[in-house]
């Protein structure tokens, strides 16, 4: 899944970090193993004879099995909660799109208000530049780029969301890798089917979108490719100027 690692304010492109959303169960697991290990040591040294080696190993096996089953249940609940959050936001946005007595400007305003909490636009801005360019920017440049990128991303998402207007949306089974989840969706009409995959990570507050794929093409990778072309031939000011125009979609 992806090639992204998130480190607080700095987001770098790297191999996925392996972090589980059921950390509390892993901590409990470690505590049980540590406790049972002490029991084994006691048995080996002739202490606490009431605990035989077989008894210790049986307890260890039971503890591991219980914790594995419970942890797996936690993972299932976690990815399903991400799917529920996405579906609730997307369904609410589509309901606004389908209102016939509302002008486009008001629809756009309401939709952005609905979906903004589930998008991590700042992380997406960092990912779109990557570690090749982002660390070398001044704070002022980062702030200006992020503001312009968010506006462009919002406009782009509103355009893509219009694909959902009268079609059925199918939410497929989420795929989880640590604290990241990919949620495939399909927009189905009579004569076409469009696949859109939402990529989310679990922040300290909730699930957040950090990328989207449309027909298998990542919007972050697409932006990064465009930005690389501009920055390879020009300056960062050139990129900001293009972001202020309609040249980047």
ZIFEN-V539795 format. One record per residue. N is the residue number from 1. PSI is psi in radians with two decimals (999 if undefined). Layout:
{{N;PSI} {N;PSI}}
//
This chain:
{{1;2.09} {2;-3.06} {3;0.86} {4;2.43} {5;2.40} {6;2.22} {7;1.61} {8;-2.07} {9;-0.42} {10;2.17} {11;2.14} {12;2.71} {13;2.16} {14;-3.04} {15;2.60} {16;2.35} {17;2.48} {18;1.75} {19;2.25} {20;2.49} {21;-0.07} {22;0.84} {23;-0.61} {24;-0.66} {25;-0.63} {26;-0.68} {27;-0.72} {28;-0.72} {29;-0.81} {30;-0.69} {31;-0.75} {32;-0.79} {33;-0.76} {34;-0.75} {35;-0.79} {36;-0.58} {37;-0.71} {38;-0.66} {39;-0.71} {40;-0.75} {41;-0.71} {42;-0.74} {43;-0.76} {44;-0.55} {45;0.21} {46;0.17} {47;2.68} {48;0.94} {49;-0.39} {50;-0.39} {51;1.85} {52;2.90} {53;-0.72} {54;-0.68} {55;-0.75} {56;-0.79} {57;-0.63} {58;-0.76} {59;-0.68} {60;-0.80} {61;-0.79} {62;-0.76} {63;-0.76} {64;-0.76} {65;-0.77} {66;-0.76} {67;-0.65} {68;-0.77} {69;-0.77} {70;-0.68} {71;-0.70} {72;-0.67} {73;-0.67} {74;-0.70} {75;-0.74} {76;-0.81} {77;-0.66} {78;-0.88} {79;-0.54} {80;-0.59} {81;-0.64} {82;-0.72} {83;-0.73} {84;-0.72} {85;-0.82} {86;-0.82} {87;-0.71} {88;-0.72} {89;-0.77} {90;-0.74} {91;-0.69} {92;-0.69} {93;-0.71} {94;-0.64} {95;-0.65} {96;-0.75} {97;-0.58} {98;-0.05} {99;2.10} {100;-0.34} {101;0.40} {102;2.35} {103;2.86} {104;-0.71} {105;-0.74} {106;-0.65} {107;-0.83} {108;-0.74} {109;-0.79} {110;-0.68} {111;-0.79} {112;-0.67} {113;-0.61} {114;-0.82} {115;-0.35} {116;-0.73} {117;-0.44} {118;-0.18} {119;2.40} {120;1.42} {121;-0.60} {122;-0.77} {123;-0.70} {124;-0.63} {125;-0.79} {126;-0.75} {127;-0.61} {128;-0.47} {129;-0.63} {130;3.09} {131;-0.18} {132;-0.61} {133;-0.65} {134;-0.86} {135;-0.44} {136;-0.04} {137;2.64} {138;2.88} {139;-0.64} {140;-0.74} {141;-0.72} {142;-0.78} {143;-0.77} {144;-0.76} {145;-0.80} {146;-0.77} {147;-0.81} {148;-0.69} {149;-0.72} {150;-0.77} {151;-0.75} {152;-0.70} {153;-0.69} {154;-0.77} {155;-0.72} {156;-0.73} {157;-0.69} {158;-0.68} {159;-0.77} {160;-0.59} {161;-0.46} {162;-0.31} {163;-0.40} {164;-0.09} {165;-1.04} {166;0.13} {167;2.87} {168;2.45} {169;2.19} {170;2.14} {171;2.05} {172;3.10} {173;2.20} {174;2.62} {175;2.14} {176;2.44} {177;1.71} {178;-2.14} {179;0.28} {180;2.52} {181;2.40} {182;2.24} {183;1.81} {184;2.43} {185;2.77} {186;2.33} {187;2.01} {188;2.23} {189;-3.01} {190;-0.68} {191;0.15} {192;2.83} {193;2.16} {194;2.21} {195;2.33} {196;2.16} {197;2.21} {198;2.28} {199;2.15} {200;2.68} {201;2.75} {202;1.93} {203;-3.09} {204;-0.39} {205;-0.86} {206;-3.02} {207;2.39} {208;2.44} {209;2.28} {210;-0.12} {211;2.81} {212;2.54} {213;2.29} {214;2.03} {215;0.72} {216;0.02} {217;2.10} {218;2.31} {219;-0.55} {220;-0.78} {221;-0.67} {222;-0.84} {223;-0.75} {224;-0.68} {225;-0.76} {226;-0.76} {227;-0.68} {228;-0.75} {229;-0.73} {230;-0.79} {231;-0.45} {232;-0.54} {233;-0.36} {234;-2.71} {235;3.02} {236;-0.56} {237;-0.60} {238;-0.72} {239;-0.77} {240;-0.70} {241;-0.74} {242;-0.59} {243;-0.48} {244;-0.22} {245;-2.91} {246;0.33} {247;-0.37} {248;2.21} {249;999}}
//
